[in-house]
Amino acid sequence: MLEDHKRTSAYHRAILDNRRQFEGKVVLDVGTGSGILAMFAARAGARKVYAVEATSMAEQARKLVTANQLDNIVTVIQGTMETVELPEKVDIIISEWMGYLLLRETMLDSVLVARDRFLKPGGAMYPSHARLLWAPIRARESAERKADFDRVMEHWEWFLIDMKNHYQIDMDVLTLPYIAEQKQNYLGGGEWADVHPDQLLSEPLASPLLDLHRITIEELKAGVTGEGSVMLKSHEPIDAICGWFDVSFRGSPEQPADHPIDLDTAPDAQGATHWGQTIFMLQPPLRPQPGDQLALNFAVFRREDYERLLRVRLATRLVPSGTTVQQEYSVD
């Protein structure tokens, strides 16, 4: 992640370009990892920085802070935000909490716990806002995944014959659950991708903006949802829906940033950030006509069985120009 210059540079600019907001302030870095954001804050003139890390990486962060002669400002604390105690309230919370498709790993919960426990009234969150974005794309992976699925199902048919011929055991009762499992493996779910901007078939549809000063854990658990429509740029087949995110460093209404900074993980001709994008295959592809719009309804929420993972529901609807006929597709 440190080698992801788009990511690290955005945080560096958000902090160092806003020295006036950090000078003389008390800062909390949630999930400090190597301690780099805490050190940025110290270099920006913070009076005190508390760098909290739940894992044993805290030991390495202490070494780095000392090696960079910032241990008089930065105090590294090993523990979770739910259990640590700080000797004072803080003016600013910084954190790099984002996971794949923004919300994977649910680290944002810890940031909101830190906010509710330690941020002064009017204090600032860095980043301050976040949103999800979605767009239809062309994706050669879609045809490849379908071919892989077809090969797996062909192999299953031969397996059934082999079991019956050699052992007189009929395994066909497992065919339906096997098909469902392999559809999920090959045709369902999202996967990491480095999407080129040329693959985009429309402008993105954005989710409602998440205000990190106001949103609650309960609202996050309810999921991030939204809907809208986009005008398609061409009538090329839509192989997949692509999701990504951006975050903004604007400060708080009481302490606005002098130089707002955005960190965008959109498809980039220069290559993806370490987050990349997440794509969801459509099988079969949607086949629009010139002038069609794509209506999209999305919901992103935590998996019931393991909250660090996500469940994504997408429903698409092709709305042909000048008619009410609709072609629908859904992915879960």
C-alpha positions in Angstrom: 0.0 0.0 0.0 2.9 2.4 0.7 4.0 1.8 -2.9 0.6 2.9 -4.1 1.7 6.5 -4.9 -1.8 7.7 -5.8 -3.0 6.6 -2.4 0.0 7.8 -0.3 0.4 11.0 -2.2 -3.3 11.9 -1.7 -2.9 11.6 2.0 0.4 13.5 1.9 -1.2 16.4 0.1 -4.3 16.4 2.2 -2.2 16.8 5.3 0.8 18.8 4.2 -1.1 21.2 2.0 -3.4 22.0 4.9 -0.7 22.8 7.5 -2.9 25.6 8.9 -5.5 23.0 10.0 -2.9 20.8 11.6 -0.5 23.2 13.3 -0.7 23.0 17.0 -3.5 20.5 16.9 -4.0 17.1 18.5 -4.4 14.3 15.9 -5.5 10.7 16.2 -4.4 8.2 13.5 -6.8 5.2 13.5 -5.1 1.9 12.3 -1.7 3.6 11.9 0.0 0.6 10.4 3.5 1.8 9.6 2.8 5.1 11.2 3.2 7.1 8.0 0.1 9.2 8.3 0.9 10.0 11.9 4.3 11.1 10.8 2.8 13.3 8.0 0.6 14.9 10.6 3.7 15.6 12.8 5.5 17.1 9.9 2.5 19.3 9.2 3.0 20.8 12.7 0.6 18.8 14.9 1.3 19.4 18.6 0.6 15.7 19.5 -0.3 12.6 17.4 -1.8 9.4 18.9 -1.2 6.6 16.5 -3.3 3.6 17.4 -2.7 0.1 15.8 -4.4 -3.1 16.9 -1.7 -5.5 15.6 1.9 -6.1 16.4 2.8 -3.8 13.5 2.7 -1.1 16.3 6.2 -2.3 17.3 7.5 -1.5 13.8 5.7 1.8 13.8 7.4 2.9 17.0 10.8 2.1 15.4 10.0 4.1 12.3 8.7 7.1 14.4 11.9 7.0 16.4 14.1 6.6 13.4 12.5 9.7 11.9 13.0 11.7 15.1 9.3 12.3 15.6 8.8 10.3 18.9 8.6 13.6 20.8 5.3 14.2 19.0 3.9 10.8 17.9 2.9 8.2 20.5 2.1 4.8 19.1 -0.5 2.8 21.1 -1.2 -0.9 20.5 -4.9 -1.6 21.0 -8.3 -1.3 19.5 -10.3 2.0 19.3 -13.0 0.3 21.4 -10.6 -0.4 24.3 -7.7 2.2 24.3 -7.8 5.3 26.4 -6.3 8.7 25.4 -5.4 11.4 27.8 -7.2 14.1 25.8 -9.7 14.8 23.1 -8.4 15.3 19.5 -9.0 18.0 16.9 -8.5 15.8 13.9 -8.9 12.1 13.1 -7.0 10.6 10.1 -7.3 7.1 8.9 -6.9 5.0 5.8 -9.8 2.7 6.4 -11.0 2.0 2.9 -11.3 -1.6 1.7 -12.2 -3.1 -1.7 -15.4 -1.5 -2.9 -14.9 1.0 -0.1 -16.5 -0.9 2.7 -14.9 -4.4 2.8 -13.2 -5.3 6.1 -15.5 -2.9 8.0 -12.6 -0.8 9.4 -14.8 2.2 9.1 -16.6 1.0 12.3 -13.5 1.6 14.3 -13.0 5.1 12.8 -16.6 6.0 13.9 -16.0 4.6 17.3 -12.9 6.8 17.6 -14.9 9.8 16.4 -17.7 9.3 19.0 -15.2 8.7 21.8 -12.4 11.2 21.1 -13.2 13.9 18.5 -13.9 17.3 19.9 -17.1 19.1 18.8 -16.4 20.7 15.4 -13.3 18.4 14.9 -12.4 17.2 11.4 -12.3 13.8 9.8 -9.6 13.1 7.2 -11.1 11.8 4.9 -14.4 13.6 5.5 -16.6 12.1 2.7 -16.9 9.0 0.6 -19.0 7.5 -2.1 -19.4 4.5 -4.4 -19.6 4.8 -8.2 -20.9 2.3 -10.7 -20.8 2.1 -14.5 -21.4 -0.6 -17.2 -18.3 -1.8 -19.0 -17.1 -4.1 -21.7 -15.1 -7.0 -20.2 -13.4 -9.8 -22.0 -13.3 -11.7 -18.7 -17.0 -12.2 -19.0 -16.7 -14.6 -22.0 -13.7 -16.3 -20.4 -15.6 -16.9 -17.1 -18.6 -18.3 -19.1 -16.3 -20.7 -21.0 -14.8 -21.8 -17.7 -18.2 -22.5 -16.3 -19.2 -24.5 -19.4 -16.1 -26.6 -19.1 -16.8 -27.3 -15.4 -20.4 -28.4 -16.2 -19.2 -30.6 -19.0 -16.8 -32.3 -16.6 -19.6 -32.8 -14.1 -21.7 -34.6 -16.7 -18.8 -37.0 -17.4 -18.3 -37.4 -13.6 -21.9 -38.5 -13.2 -21.5 -41.1 -16.0 -18.2 -42.3 -14.6 -19.7 -42.8 -11.1 -22.7 -44.7 -12.4 -20.7 -47.0 -14.7 -17.9 -47.8 -12.3 -19.6 -47.8 -8.9 -23.3 -48.0 -9.7 -23.8 -44.8 -7.7 -26.3 -42.2 -9.0 -24.9 -38.7 -8.0 -27.4 -36.7 -10.0 -29.3 -35.6 -6.9 -26.3 -33.2 -6.3 -26.5 -31.6 -9.8 -28.7 -28.6 -8.9 -26.7 -27.6 -5.8 -23.5 -28.1 -7.8 -24.7 -25.9 -10.6 -25.7 -23.2 -8.0 -22.2 -23.4 -6.4 -20.4 -23.2 -9.7 -22.5 -20.3 -10.9 -21.5 -18.4 -7.8 -17.8 -19.4 -8.3 -17.7 -18.5 -12.0 -20.6 -16.1 -12.8 -21.5 -14.6 -9.5 -19.7 -12.4 -7.0 -17.3 -9.6 -7.7 -13.6 -9.8 -8.7 -10.7 -7.3 -8.6 -9.9 -5.8 -12.0 -7.7 -3.0 -13.5 -10.3 -1.5 -15.8 -9.2 0.8 -18.6 -11.3 4.0 -19.2 -11.9 2.8 -22.7 -14.0 0.0 -21.3 -16.5 2.3 -19.7 -19.9 2.5 -21.6 -21.3 5.5 -19.7 -20.6 8.1 -17.1 -20.7 6.7 -13.6 -23.7 6.6 -11.3 -22.7 7.8 -7.8 -24.1 6.7 -4.4 -25.3 9.2 -1.9 -22.4 10.9 -0.3 -21.3 9.4 3.1 -20.5 12.2 5.5 -18.0 10.7 8.0 -18.8 13.4 10.5 -22.5 12.3 10.7 -22.9 8.7 9.6 -23.5 6.0 12.3 -22.5 2.4 12.5 -26.2 1.5 12.5 -26.6 3.3 9.1 -23.6 1.4 7.7 -25.0 -1.9 8.8 -28.3 -1.1 7.0 -26.2 -0.8 3.8 -25.3 1.7 1.2 -28.1 1.8 -1.5 -29.0 3.9 -4.4 -30.5 4.0 -7.9 -30.5 6.0 -11.0 -29.9 5.8 -14.7 -27.1 6.5 -17.1 -27.1 7.3 -20.9 -25.1 4.7 -22.7 -22.3 5.9 -25.0 -22.7 3.1 -27.5 -24.7 0.0 -28.3 -21.9 -2.3 -27.5 -22.8 -5.3 -25.3 -22.6 -4.7 -21.5 -20.5 -7.5 -20.1 -20.3 -6.3 -16.5 -21.0 -3.7 -13.9 -17.9 -2.0 -12.5 -17.8 -0.5 -9.0 -15.2 1.8 -7.4 -15.0 4.6 -4.9 -13.6 8.0 -4.1 -13.0 9.9 -0.8 -12.6 13.6 -0.2 -10.5 15.5 2.4 -12.6 18.6 3.0 -12.2 19.0 6.8 -15.3 19.8 8.9 -17.7 22.7 8.5 -16.0 24.4 11.5 -12.5 23.5 10.3 -12.7 23.4 6.5 -9.6 22.4 4.6 -7.8 25.2 2.8 -7.0 22.8 -0.1 -9.5 20.1 -0.4 -8.1 16.9 -1.9 -9.8 13.9 -3.6 -8.6 10.3 -3.8 -10.2 8.6 -6.7 -10.0 4.9 -7.6 -11.7 5.2 -10.9 -10.5 3.3 -14.0 -7.2 5.0 -15.0 -5.2 4.6 -18.2 -2.0 4.9 -16.1 -3.1 1.8 -14.0 -5.2 1.0 -10.9 -4.5 1.8 -7.3 -4.1 -1.2 -5.1 -7.8 -1.2 -4.6 -8.4 -1.5 -8.3 -12.1 -1.8 -9.3 -14.6 -4.5 -8.6 -16.5 -6.0 -11.5 -19.7 -8.1 -11.5 -20.2 -10.2 -14.7 -23.5 -10.2 -16.5 -24.4 -13.5 -18.2 -25.7 -13.2 -20.8 -24.5 -9.7 -21.6 -27.1 -7.0 -22.0 -27.4 -5.8 -25.6 -28.5 -2.2 -25.8 -29.6 -0.2 -28.9 -28.4 3.3 -29.7 -30.0 5.8 -27.3 -30.8 3.3 -24.6 -30.4 4.2 -21.0 -29.4 1.8 -18.3 -31.3 2.0 -15.0 -29.3 0.6 -12.1 -30.3 -0.2 -8.5 -27.6 -1.2 -6.0 -27.2 -2.2 -2.4 -24.0 -2.9 -0.6 -24.1 -4.4 2.9 -22.3 -6.8 5.2 -22.5 -10.5 4.9 -24.6 -12.1 7.6 -22.1 -14.9 8.1 -18.9 -12.8 8.1 -19.3 -9.0 8.5 -15.8 -8.2 7.1 -17.0 -9.3 3.7 -19.7 -7.7 1.6 -22.9 -8.7 -0.1 -23.7 -6.7 -3.3 -27.1 -6.7 -5.0 -27.3 -5.1 -8.5 -30.4 -4.9 -10.6 -30.1 -3.4 -14.1 -32.9 -2.4 -16.5 -32.4 -1.5 -20.1 -34.8 1.3 -21.1 -34.9 1.6 -24.9 -35.2 5.0 -26.4 -38.8 6.1 -27.0 -40.5 3.0 -25.5 -41.4 1.5 -22.2 -40.1 -2.0 -23.1 -37.4 -3.0 -20.6 -34.8 -5.7 -20.5 -33.9 -6.6 -16.9 -31.0 -8.3 -15.2 -30.1 -8.9 -11.5 -26.9 -10.0 -9.7 -26.6 -11.0 -6.1 
